[in-house]
């Protein structure tokens, strides 16, 4: 039987996950397929329920459902529950279990591809959604020195920061303004976890660092991967910053999802090659 999995989100015109996940299945000799399932909010519950069928292995979850999908599942992995965000669903004999592989994908990406260790460092995280939650918990879990969470809606940044007991380590601010400028200046890593800059959206031309000078040598990471060089990354590179695209995190979180669905080791090099090919196309 051909097993099925895919990605739930809305819209999904930007997704290249089917390209590298199907390449991984083919390389590994696994009879499975991966599809994009653009799902309107009104249809989310019914779509998730179909994943209980024997033919489904599970699904990935992306914007805007990483938090909303939790109440539709039967069980939540401890790490996903702590983060409050699910990006991977596994169908365990009709029981739907939620996991978060964004956190491990993020840490592996900044470590391996950004040559960055957050221990003792000052980090600025832009955004307070599902991807930001994963990054924040991963950074604190890896002994970040200080973490500033900046969001357009201050209350959301404050709510996320309040989940961490050490108030001297994690603090919320509003996007822009004097506090934001100070956080940019003091950070050795700046991360955009919002959809600002994403292709085929109303925010495509957006850059959260617009008009702000970035210090040379700072690592700037954009979780947006389409386009690879977002307005923020172009801006940062022109000022001498080091940049990290969103592609490594995308592939590495996808590899972790592959492991959960199949129990097999993901062929990461094959997945990267397919992802790069999809972006070139």
Buried (B, 14 or more C-beta within 10 A) or exposed (E): EEBBBBBBBBBBEBBBBBBBBBBBBBBBEBEBBBBBBBBEEEEBEEBBEEBBEEBBBBBBBBBBBBBBBBEBBEEBBEBBBBBBBBBBBBBEEEEBBBBBBBBBBBBBBBBEBBEBBBEEBBBBBBBBBBBBBBBBBBBBEBEBEBBBBBBBEBEBBBBBBEBBEEEEBBBBBBBBEEBBEEBBBBBBBBBBBBBBBBBEBEBBEBBBBEEBEBBEEBBBBBBBBBBBEBBBBEBBBEBEBBBBBBBBBBBBBBBBBBBBBBEEEBBBEBBBBBBBEBBEE
